[in-house]
Amino acid sequence: MEKAAYRWKSIPVAMAGIAAVLMVPLLPDYAVTLATSIIIYSIYVTSANLLTGYTGLVSLGQAMFWGSGAYVVAILTTRAHVTNLYLIALICLVTVVLLSAFFGALALRVKRLYFMIVTFAFGHVVWCIAMYPMQRITFGYDGIKDIARPYLGFSLSTASGVSFYYFVVMVAAICFFGMRLVINSPFGHALVGIRDNEHRMMALGYNTYLYKYISYMLSAVIAGTAGALFAYFNGYVNPSELHWLWSGDALMMMFIGGVGTFWGPLWGALAYTGLRYWLSSYTMYWFGIEGIIFICVVLFFRGGIAGFVGNLRRRLSGGSTEGR
């Protein structure tokens, strides 16, 4: 009964969110661009949230999947002159799956802090390869520019900012819906069990390595999808998309939004991007202020923005609610 009541109370919130998404194109072009970047970042943070928030694996290598997806799009569209979006998406998917299958098989041999260090090392190796041995293809620090927006077929173009915004919203809806299915499935419940007590799950007969391996690959696919969207959105890609610092930014957005919460990635991307644009317009030391805000969130708001909003809704409703 409580779940049913909670779902009914969530309908107005969902309707308000849909209305806000549909009203964004009515705003100035700058706001549409900002909203598009926030949605792309939220997809990226969702990948880190699946791995860290639901599986308990803290990774500093998510950027190598984001950057791999971005570079596949950039190379195919500018060097190979491939215009078929669906072929590019397939190649991007295969590339990210193969990378995650290889690196995941090695990284998951260790746990906790060692896993984080190993993923950091793998990410740095991929960044170095893109910077030096593959410089003729990636153009090093100069990067790859003039990436054209995708053509969807059926006379549907994403050349304008508004049409591309709707395209990103559609992809994000698919990713979030898929994420919802995963975390509410027996597989998702098993991941949470592994996060909370892996030894107990092993005693119950679960192959925890396989579950973590699949979770690692799923998170890589989501990160690669976000990276591919970013390449189309930005029209330019350079090796910084592969750098471990961008993996750290994903963790920062995840903690600000709320670790292990469904809407945490969206809240985190919104707060992170909004603060960055707002603070940078007032001071050149915006990065330091952003760091102080992050420290305060970790110390005083352990549940992040999503946790704060959830607690506020529970207090207003006068009872406890399940789900986030």
Beta strands, then each sheet from edge to edge (+ up, - down):
strand 1: 144-145
strand 2: 151-153
strand 3: 156-157
strand 4: 236-237
sheet 1: 1+ 4-
sheet 2: 2+ 3-
end
